[in-house]
Amino acid sequence: MISNDLIQVAFISELKADAGVIAILGSGPDGVKEDQYQGSDYNYPGVRVDIIRQVPDTRAEQCDLSRLFATVRCYAEGGSSKTADILAGAVNAALHRALVKGGTIGTDAFYTILRSSGLLGAVRLNENLWRSEAMFEGNIYPSDAMGGI
């Protein structure tokens, strides 16, 4: 299977390149980071990519194929949940049916076509902080598994 950190990097790159998502983020592309980010330069609104689970696709003899489940958490500050929900909608529009490629050709290159598995409406985390989520699933293919792409 392809390493989760490589998949996460590809998702982050895809979101950083999407004009609709970036337009909502006050800090531009720097507002998109991995879920585990613990730096001190975090601004709202912001997006965090989390690879929840990757499992082998046992329906195929080729053991490098896998199924992926991911969520993108969208955070916003303010008296309303509106920005968090708008951001999750933009993330969903950016990644649903998106062809995402990553890795290095010849070693760990892969691709996936993501499908939306739903949106979670914003929930209040504290007095002025909101989180909504866009969830995705897809098949991960080593780029040579299907003749390259």
N, C-alpha and C positions, 0 to 999 in steps of 0.2 A: 504494500500500500504506500501511497505517497504520504509524506510527513505532513501532519496537520499544520505546522508552522508555515510550510510552503503554500498550502492552500489559503491560509489566513492572509498571507502577504498578497496573493493574487486578488483576493476579494477586496482588500484595502486599496490596492492600486486601481481596481475597477471603479470603486466609489470615489476615489480622489480625482478620477478623470471625468466624472459625471457632472455636467454643468448644473442640473437641477438640484442635486444634493448640495453642491458647493455654494450655490446661491443662498441657501438657507443658513449655512454655517457662518457665523460671524468671523471665525478665524480661518476661513477658506479650507484648503486641503489638509491643513494641520489639525483640523477638528475630527479627522477620521483616524482612529487608532485601534490597536488590538484591545480586546476586553481586559486583558491583564495589565494594561498600562498603569504605572504608578508614579508617573512624573508629577512635577509641581506646576506645569504650565497648561493645565486643563481649563478650557473655556467652554461655556455653554452658548448656544446649543452645541452638542457633540455627538459623535457616532462611535460605537464600540462594536467590533466584529468578534463573535465567539463561535468557534467550531465546537459544536456540542458533542458530536459523536460521528465516528467513521467506522463502518463495519464491512468486512469482506462480503462481496456479492457471491454467495454460494451457489447461485443458479448457473454460474459460468465456470467452466473448467479453468479458465485463465485467472489465476489467483490474484492478479494485480488489480482487478476491477473491484470497486468498492462503492458503497452507498454513503452519502454524506448528509448530515443534518446540522444546520447552522442557524444562528439567530444574530440579528443586528439590533443592538439596543440603542435607542435614540433618546438623548437627554436634553432637557430644556429647563430654563429657570423662568419664573414669573407667576403671576396670579392665576393663569389659565393653562390647561393642558394642550391648547391648540397647536403651539409650535412643535411639541413632541409628536403629536399625531400627524401633522403636515410633513415633518421630517421622515417619519416611518413610511408614509405614503410615497415620498420621493425615492427613498431607498428601495421600496418594493418595485416601483416603476423602473429603477435603474438595473436591478438584478433579475427580475422575473424574465425568464426565457433568454437570459444573457449567456453568451458563449464566453466563458472565463478560461484563460490559459495561464499557465505558470510553470515554474521550474526552469531547468536548463536543458536545452535540446541535447539528446543523447545520453542523459543520465537520469534525470527525475522529471522530465517534462510531462505535463498532463493537461487535460482539458475537461470541462464539465459544462453542461447546459443546466442552469439552475431553474427551478420551479418554485414559485411562491407556495408556501404551505400555510399562509395566513398572517394576519396582523393582530397584534394585541393592543387594545386601546390603552391610552396613558393611565398610569397610576401615580399617585402622589407618593414621593419618597420622604419628603419633609415639607416644611411650610411652603417653600417656593421651588421645589425641585420635582420634575416629572420625568417618567420613563415610559416610552412605548417601544414596541418591538415589531420587527418584520422577520418572519421565519422562512427558511428555505430548505429545500432538499434537492439532491441531484446525484447522478452517477459520476464517479471519478474514473477517467480513462487515462492510462499512460498513453502518451501521444503516439506510440508505435502500436498500441493494441488494436486500433481500427485503421491502420494504414497511415497514421499521422493526420494532422489537421493544420 
